[in-house]
Amino acid sequence: MGFLPQETILGKLEPIEVYEFYDKPILFSCRNASGSIFLAVSIAEGDESETWLYTQLSLNRFQSVRSGGIDLHDAFTQAEDGFVFKVVTPFSKEEGVTVERMPAQETTKDMLPLPGEFLNLETETLPELDNPTQKAKTTRQEIINLTLNFPGVFRTEAPVQALSEILVRLQNTINIIGMVRAHSDAVTERIRDKMQMSILFIGGGSFVVQLASTEMVNLLGESNVGDATEELIKLFETRSNQEQLKAELRRLRPKVGKSYRLLLESLSKAVEDMKLVWGSPKEGRGGSVYISKEQMLDAITILEQLEEQDSPTIQITGTLTGVFLRSERFEIETEDKTYTGKILEDAHDTASNATISERYIATIREVNVINPVTEESSTEYHLVNLSPAGS
């Protein structure tokens, strides 16, 4: 505490954090009794005194400096009110501290941190959200707190495109689970209305999105979204356990597996890990689950393998009209239709040596694909094997 000047125009100071230390703090933040925040750096030390440079920061600017949004050099040279404070502290207790208020543009190179020096500290820029269980009992809605750990982001912020893709695919997965539970073959408007989630708040404590079911719970404290969320947590809890994942998808149908895979792909591209906490108005209902990026990637591989195994194969005879090795695509014309699709690894060698306009027998896998936006299904063809007709 001895490095902090007291009884000056800066007010009664107390430290917040020390960022650099060499025998004593040389770069630190502090605040006074009225809540004003300062960033201070040691700029000189002689036989009789030491000299510091202080810049006053608003909370938002302090959060930006702390998290690496503003470098240390600019924190002083571009002070918000245009002024910094040069503080000279004598070693002799008989002499008083002097504080000189000076224009920020008059600071010299030897006073300042080098340009491009940053702090990169985890910084919460939003308030923490309410406990989802308490919130659920108050609102009579299912509440989900979705915590996303975006790499390289030190403020409580999230990239818009990644976040929107995750939320759309989360909603789609809940919709399709709702479809299965309703014994329907499509996500109807009625099902979509019942499964709809709304964003309530964005909060701190990492980046947290708080979601709520649009539909209120019934008299028993249950809802369609609650039932779907319970199933979703069970899927997340399997993580990368192949047998458990197969067992869950056996109950929920392949369409859920495809939608869940798309959700995991969105998450694994954007975050290091994810935690989902579900609060429900019904006593004893709710739960939480954590899954890491590594577990997501392993689960995606398992889901892709399961999709291939569950997809039916057909044999066709037709004329090879296209082989595009760079994009790994093929095209075969039969009397009835033209088949185009992806060349699988097992068929790559035979396809690369095939002759255009010749007739071939092709083994093709029919894969059901779900559009992540519209939730509509379509069939995609994968080439498993190719051999000359008549061979």
C-alpha positions as CSV (number, residue, x, y, z in Angstrom):
1,M,0.0,0.0,0.0
2,G,3.0,2.3,0.5
3,F,3.3,3.0,-3.2
4,L,-0.1,4.6,-3.3
5,P,-0.2,8.4,-2.6
6,Q,-2.8,9.5,0.0
7,E,-4.4,12.8,0.8
8,T,-4.0,14.2,-2.7
9,I,-6.5,15.4,-5.3
10,L,-6.7,11.8,-6.5
11,G,-8.5,10.9,-3.3
12,K,-8.1,8.0,-0.9
13,L,-6.7,5.2,-3.1
14,E,-6.8,1.5,-2.7
15,P,-5.3,-1.1,-5.1
16,I,-7.4,-3.2,-7.5
17,E,-4.8,-5.3,-9.3
18,V,-1.0,-5.3,-9.9
19,Y,0.0,-6.2,-13.5
20,E,3.8,-5.8,-13.4
21,F,6.0,-6.2,-10.3
22,Y,9.8,-5.6,-10.0
23,D,10.7,-5.3,-6.3
24,K,7.5,-3.4,-6.0
25,P,4.4,-2.8,-8.2
26,I,5.4,-0.8,-11.4
27,L,2.1,-1.1,-13.3
28,F,-1.2,-1.4,-11.4
29,S,-4.8,-0.2,-11.2
30,C,-6.5,1.4,-8.2
31,R,-9.6,3.2,-7.2
32,N,-10.5,6.0,-4.8
33,A,-13.3,6.1,-2.2
34,S,-15.7,7.7,-4.7
35,G,-15.2,4.9,-7.2
36,S,-12.9,6.6,-9.7
37,I,-10.5,4.1,-11.4
38,F,-6.9,4.9,-12.2
39,L,-4.2,3.0,-14.2
40,A,-0.7,3.9,-12.9
41,V,2.8,3.2,-14.2
42,S,6.2,3.9,-12.7
43,I,8.2,6.3,-14.9
44,A,11.3,7.3,-12.9
45,E,13.1,6.7,-9.6
46,G,15.9,8.8,-8.1
47,D,17.7,9.0,-4.8
48,E,15.1,11.2,-3.2
49,S,11.8,10.4,-4.9
50,E,9.9,8.2,-7.4
51,T,7.6,9.4,-10.2
52,W,4.4,7.8,-11.4
53,L,1.9,8.6,-14.2
54,Y,-1.8,8.1,-13.5
55,T,-4.7,8.1,-16.0
56,Q,-8.3,8.1,-15.0
57,L,-10.5,5.4,-16.5
58,S,-14.3,4.9,-16.8
59,L,-15.5,1.4,-16.0
60,N,-16.0,0.6,-19.7
61,R,-12.5,1.8,-20.6
62,F,-10.9,0.0,-17.7
63,Q,-12.6,-3.2,-18.9
64,S,-11.3,-2.6,-22.5
65,V,-7.7,-2.0,-21.2
66,R,-7.8,-5.0,-18.9
67,S,-9.1,-7.3,-21.6
68,G,-6.7,-6.1,-24.3
69,G,-9.1,-4.0,-26.3
70,I,-6.9,-0.9,-25.8
71,D,-3.1,-1.0,-25.5
72,L,-1.3,0.4,-22.4
73,H,0.3,3.2,-24.4
74,D,-3.1,4.5,-25.7
75,A,-4.6,4.2,-22.3
76,F,-2.4,7.2,-21.3
77,T,-1.9,9.1,-24.5
78,Q,-5.6,9.0,-25.4
79,A,-7.0,9.7,-21.9
80,E,-10.8,10.1,-21.9
81,D,-10.8,13.6,-20.4
82,G,-7.5,14.6,-22.2
83,F,-5.4,14.8,-19.0
84,V,-3.1,12.5,-16.9
85,F,-1.5,13.0,-13.5
86,K,2.2,13.1,-12.8
87,V,2.7,12.0,-9.2
88,V,6.0,12.6,-7.4
89,T,6.4,10.7,-4.2
90,P,9.4,11.7,-2.0
91,F,11.1,9.0,0.1
92,S,11.3,11.4,3.0
93,K,8.2,11.4,5.1
94,E,8.7,15.0,5.9
95,E,8.0,16.1,2.3
96,G,4.5,15.9,0.7
97,V,3.4,14.1,-2.5
98,T,3.0,16.5,-5.5
99,V,0.4,15.8,-8.2
100,E,0.6,17.7,-11.5
101,R,-2.3,17.6,-13.9
102,M,-1.0,17.7,-17.4
103,P,-2.4,17.3,-21.0
104,A,-2.1,13.7,-22.2
105,Q,-0.4,14.9,-25.5
106,E,2.5,16.3,-23.4
107,T,3.5,12.9,-22.2
108,T,6.9,11.8,-23.6
109,K,8.0,8.4,-24.9
110,D,10.1,7.7,-21.8
111,M,7.0,8.1,-19.6
112,L,4.9,5.5,-21.4
113,P,4.6,1.8,-22.0
114,L,5.6,0.8,-25.5
115,P,2.9,0.8,-28.2
116,G,1.4,-2.6,-28.8
117,E,1.7,-3.8,-25.1
118,F,-1.6,-5.2,-23.9
119,L,-3.1,-6.8,-20.9
120,N,-5.1,-9.9,-21.8
121,L,-7.2,-10.8,-18.8
122,E,-10.6,-12.5,-18.5
123,T,-13.0,-9.6,-18.0
124,E,-16.7,-9.7,-17.3
125,T,-18.4,-6.8,-19.0
126,L,-22.0,-8.0,-18.2
127,P,-23.7,-8.8,-14.9
128,E,-24.1,-12.4,-13.8
129,L,-27.5,-13.8,-14.5
130,D,-30.1,-15.1,-12.0
131,N,-30.0,-18.7,-11.0
132,P,-32.1,-20.5,-13.7
133,T,-34.1,-22.6,-11.1
134,Q,-35.1,-19.5,-9.1
135,K,-36.0,-17.7,-12.4
136,A,-38.1,-20.6,-13.6
137,K,-40.2,-20.7,-10.4
138,T,-40.8,-16.9,-10.7
139,T,-41.7,-16.9,-14.4
140,R,-43.3,-20.4,-14.7
141,Q,-41.1,-21.0,-17.7
142,E,-38.3,-23.5,-18.5
143,I,-35.0,-21.5,-18.2
144,I,-31.7,-22.5,-19.8
145,N,-28.4,-20.8,-19.1
146,L,-26.0,-21.6,-21.9
147,T,-22.4,-20.8,-21.1
148,L,-20.1,-20.6,-24.1
149,N,-16.3,-20.2,-23.8
150,F,-15.1,-18.5,-27.0
151,P,-11.3,-18.7,-27.4
152,G,-9.3,-15.5,-27.5
153,V,-12.2,-13.4,-26.3
154,F,-11.3,-11.8,-23.0
155,R,-14.4,-9.6,-22.7
156,T,-17.9,-10.8,-22.2
157,E,-18.6,-10.7,-25.9
158,A,-19.4,-13.3,-28.7
159,P,-19.0,-13.3,-32.5
160,V,-22.5,-12.7,-33.9
161,Q,-22.4,-15.3,-36.7
162,A,-21.1,-18.1,-34.5
163,L,-23.6,-17.3,-31.7
164,S,-26.6,-17.1,-34.1
165,E,-25.6,-20.4,-35.7
166,I,-25.4,-22.1,-32.3
167,L,-28.8,-20.7,-31.2
168,V,-30.5,-21.7,-34.5
169,R,-29.2,-25.2,-34.3
170,L,-30.0,-25.5,-30.6
171,Q,-33.6,-24.5,-31.4
172,N,-33.8,-26.9,-34.4
173,T,-32.6,-29.8,-32.2
174,I,-35.3,-29.0,-29.6
175,N,-37.9,-28.8,-32.4
176,I,-37.0,-32.2,-33.8
177,I,-37.0,-33.8,-30.4
178,G,-40.4,-32.3,-29.9
179,M,-41.4,-33.7,-33.3
180,V,-40.3,-37.2,-32.3
181,R,-42.1,-37.0,-28.9
182,A,-45.3,-35.9,-30.8
183,H,-45.0,-39.0,-33.1
184,S,-44.9,-36.7,-36.1
185,D,-42.9,-37.0,-39.3
186,A,-42.3,-33.3,-39.7
187,V,-41.8,-30.2,-37.6
188,T,-45.2,-28.6,-38.0
189,E,-46.1,-25.0,-37.2
190,R,-47.9,-26.3,-34.1
191,I,-44.8,-28.2,-32.9
192,R,-42.6,-25.2,-33.7
193,D,-44.8,-22.9,-31.6
194,K,-44.8,-25.2,-28.6
195,M,-41.0,-25.6,-28.7
196,Q,-40.1,-22.0,-29.3
197,M,-37.4,-20.5,-27.0
198,S,-36.8,-16.8,-26.4
199,I,-33.6,-14.9,-25.3
200,L,-34.2,-13.3,-22.0
201,F,-30.7,-11.9,-21.1
202,I,-27.0,-12.0,-22.0
203,G,-24.8,-12.1,-18.9
204,G,-21.3,-12.4,-17.5
205,G,-19.5,-15.1,-15.7
206,S,-18.0,-16.2,-19.1
207,F,-20.5,-15.5,-21.9
208,V,-24.0,-16.7,-20.9
209,V,-27.2,-16.6,-22.9
210,Q,-30.4,-17.1,-20.8
211,L,-33.2,-18.7,-22.8
212,A,-36.8,-19.3,-21.7
213,S,-39.6,-21.4,-23.1
214,T,-42.3,-19.2,-24.8
215,E,-44.9,-21.7,-23.6
216,M,-45.7,-21.6,-19.9
217,V,-45.6,-24.9,-17.9
218,N,-48.9,-26.7,-17.2
219,L,-50.5,-27.2,-13.7
220,L,-48.1,-30.1,-13.1
221,G,-45.1,-27.8,-13.8
222,E,-44.3,-29.6,-17.1
223,S,-43.9,-28.4,-20.7
224,N,-42.9,-29.6,-24.1
225,V,-39.7,-27.6,-24.0
226,G,-38.9,-29.2,-20.6
227,D,-39.4,-32.7,-22.0
228,A,-37.2,-31.9,-25.0
229,T,-34.5,-30.2,-22.8
230,E,-34.4,-33.3,-20.6
231,E,-33.7,-35.4,-23.8
232,L,-31.1,-33.0,-25.0
233,I,-29.2,-33.1,-21.7
234,K,-29.1,-36.9,-21.9
235,L,-27.5,-36.6,-25.4
236,F,-24.9,-34.2,-24.1
237,E,-24.2,-36.5,-21.1
238,T,-23.2,-39.3,-23.5
239,R,-20.4,-37.0,-24.7
240,S,-18.3,-39.4,-26.8
241,N,-19.5,-42.7,-25.4
242,Q,-20.4,-44.6,-28.5
243,E,-22.7,-47.2,-26.9
244,Q,-24.6,-44.7,-24.8
245,L,-25.0,-42.3,-27.8
246,K,-26.3,-45.2,-30.0
247,A,-28.8,-46.2,-27.2
248,E,-30.1,-42.6,-27.0
249,L,-30.5,-42.2,-30.7
250,R,-32.2,-45.6,-31.0
251,R,-35.0,-44.1,-28.8
252,L,-35.0,-40.7,-30.6
253,R,-34.7,-41.7,-34.3
254,P,-31.9,-40.8,-36.7
255,K,-33.3,-37.3,-37.5
256,V,-32.5,-36.2,-33.9
257,G,-28.9,-37.5,-34.4
258,K,-28.4,-35.5,-37.5
259,S,-29.7,-32.3,-35.9
260,Y,-27.7,-32.9,-32.8
261,R,-24.5,-33.4,-35.0
262,L,-25.1,-30.1,-36.7
263,L,-25.4,-28.4,-33.2
264,L,-22.2,-30.0,-32.1
265,E,-20.4,-28.9,-35.3
266,S,-21.5,-25.3,-34.7
267,L,-20.3,-25.5,-31.1
268,S,-17.0,-27.2,-31.9
269,K,-16.1,-24.6,-34.5
270,A,-16.7,-21.7,-32.2
271,V,-16.1,-22.6,-28.5
272,E,-13.6,-24.4,-26.3
273,D,-16.4,-25.8,-24.1
274,M,-20.0,-25.4,-23.2
275,K,-22.1,-25.7,-20.1
276,L,-25.9,-25.9,-20.1
277,V,-27.9,-25.4,-16.9
278,W,-31.6,-26.1,-17.0
279,G,-34.0,-24.7,-14.4
280,S,-37.6,-25.9,-14.2
281,P,-40.6,-24.7,-12.2
282,K,-41.3,-28.3,-11.2
283,E,-39.6,-29.4,-8.0
284,G,-36.8,-31.9,-8.7
285,R,-36.7,-31.3,-12.4
286,G,-33.8,-29.6,-14.1
287,G,-30.1,-30.4,-14.5
288,S,-26.8,-29.3,-16.0
289,V,-24.2,-30.7,-18.3
290,Y,-20.6,-29.8,-19.5
291,I,-19.0,-30.8,-22.7
292,S,-15.5,-30.0,-24.0
293,K,-14.5,-29.3,-27.6
294,E,-12.6,-32.6,-27.7
295,Q,-15.7,-34.5,-26.6
296,M,-17.8,-32.7,-29.2
297,L,-15.4,-33.6,-32.0
298,D,-15.3,-37.3,-30.9
299,A,-19.1,-37.4,-30.7
300,I,-19.4,-35.8,-34.2
301,T,-17.2,-38.7,-35.6
302,I,-19.4,-41.3,-33.9
303,L,-22.5,-39.6,-35.2
304,E,-21.2,-39.6,-38.8
305,Q,-20.4,-43.2,-38.6
306,L,-23.8,-44.1,-37.2
307,E,-25.5,-42.1,-40.0
308,E,-23.5,-44.0,-42.6
309,Q,-24.4,-47.3,-41.0
310,D,-28.1,-46.4,-40.8
311,S,-28.3,-45.2,-44.4
312,P,-29.6,-47.7,-47.0
313,T,-27.5,-48.6,-50.1
314,I,-28.8,-49.2,-53.6
315,Q,-27.2,-50.5,-56.8
316,I,-27.6,-48.7,-60.1
317,T,-26.4,-49.3,-63.6
318,G,-25.8,-46.2,-65.8
319,T,-23.4,-44.0,-67.8
320,L,-20.7,-42.2,-65.9
321,T,-21.1,-38.6,-67.0
322,G,-18.9,-36.8,-64.5
323,V,-16.1,-37.4,-62.0
324,F,-14.8,-34.3,-60.2
325,L,-11.9,-35.4,-58.0
326,R,-11.1,-31.9,-56.6
327,S,-14.6,-31.5,-55.2
328,E,-15.1,-35.3,-54.7
329,R,-18.3,-35.3,-56.7
330,F,-19.7,-37.8,-59.2
331,E,-22.6,-37.9,-61.8
332,I,-24.2,-41.0,-63.2
333,E,-27.2,-41.1,-65.6
334,T,-29.6,-44.1,-65.7
335,E,-32.8,-44.5,-67.7
336,D,-34.9,-43.1,-64.8
337,K,-32.8,-40.3,-63.3
338,T,-29.4,-38.7,-62.8
339,Y,-27.6,-39.4,-59.6
340,T,-25.1,-36.8,-58.3
341,G,-23.3,-36.7,-55.0
342,K,-20.2,-37.2,-52.9
343,I,-17.4,-39.7,-53.7
344,L,-16.5,-41.6,-50.5
345,E,-12.9,-42.5,-49.7
346,D,-13.4,-46.2,-50.4
347,A,-14.6,-45.4,-54.0
348,H,-11.9,-42.7,-54.7
349,D,-9.4,-45.0,-56.5
350,T,-11.9,-46.7,-58.8
351,A,-13.6,-43.3,-59.6
352,S,-10.3,-41.6,-60.4
353,N,-9.5,-44.4,-62.9
354,A,-13.0,-44.6,-64.5
355,T,-13.7,-43.5,-68.0
356,I,-16.4,-40.9,-68.7
357,S,-19.3,-42.0,-71.0
358,E,-18.7,-45.7,-70.1
359,R,-21.4,-47.8,-68.3
360,Y,-20.8,-48.7,-64.7
361,I,-22.5,-50.5,-61.8
362,A,-22.5,-48.1,-58.8
363,T,-23.2,-48.9,-55.2
364,I,-24.7,-45.7,-53.7
365,R,-25.7,-44.9,-50.2
366,E,-28.8,-42.8,-49.7
367,V,-28.2,-40.3,-46.8
368,N,-31.0,-38.3,-45.3
369,V,-29.8,-34.7,-44.8
370,I,-31.6,-32.0,-42.7
371,N,-31.4,-28.3,-43.7
372,P,-30.2,-26.6,-40.6
373,V,-32.3,-23.5,-41.2
374,T,-35.6,-24.8,-42.7
375,E,-35.4,-28.3,-40.9
376,E,-36.5,-29.9,-44.2
377,S,-35.1,-33.3,-45.2
378,S,-33.5,-34.2,-48.5
379,T,-31.6,-37.2,-49.8
380,E,-27.9,-37.0,-50.7
381,Y,-26.1,-39.7,-52.6
382,H,-22.7,-41.1,-51.6
383,L,-20.7,-43.3,-54.0
384,V,-19.5,-46.4,-52.1
385,N,-18.2,-48.5,-55.0
386,L,-17.9,-48.3,-58.8
387,S,-17.2,-51.2,-61.2
388,P,-17.5,-51.6,-65.0
389,A,-20.9,-53.0,-66.2
390,G,-20.5,-56.6,-67.2
391,S,-17.3,-57.2,-65.4
